[in-house]
């Protein structure tokens, strides 16, 4: 299995109600589903590494858009 196929497989393993929402990150490295509320559901935290969190959100957005 290629790396891309593995990542797509893992992305599909995320619960659909979380996977299908847009995600956002903040400067503290936290990732939230963007459900329209002020805070959203906290998905993960990269212990202050905002760059990694932003990368994960960008990868999620790419997969959501068929990438």
N, C-alpha and C positions, 0 to 999 in steps of 0.2 A: 504494500500500500504506500502510495506517495505521501509526502508530508502534507500536501494540499488536501488529499483525500482524507487523511487522518484528522486534520483540523476541521474539515466539513463534518465528518462523522461525530467528532466531539461536540461541535456546535449544535448538531441535531439532538444530542443527548440532554441539552438544557431544556427544562420544562417549557412547553410551548407558550404558556401565558407570560413567561419572562423573555423567551427568545424572540417573540414576534414584536415586542415593544422596542422603541428606540432606546438606546443607552446613552448615558452621559457620565463624565468623570469630573472630579474637582482637583484643586491644587494639592490636596492631601493624599491623592492616590486612590480615592474611593470611587467605585463604580456603582451607579444606580440605574434601575430601569426608569425611563421617563414616562410615568403613567399620568402626567398632568398635575400631580400633587406637588407641593413644595419640595418634599424630600424624596419621594419615590422609594422603591424597594432597594435596599442596599444589597448588591450582588457580590461585591468583593472589595478587597482593600490590599494595596501593594505597599503598605507600611511607608507612606510618605513619598513614594516614587510616582509622581504625577505623569512622567513620560511613559512608563509602562502602562499605566491605566489608560492614558490617551491612545496608545497603540492598540490595546485590547478593544476599546470602543470603536476605533477606526476599522479594525478587522471585523468586528461584529456588523458594523454598518455595511462593509463590503459584501459580506455573506448575505445580508438581508436584501441587498440590491442585485443579487445573482452572481456575485463575483467569485 
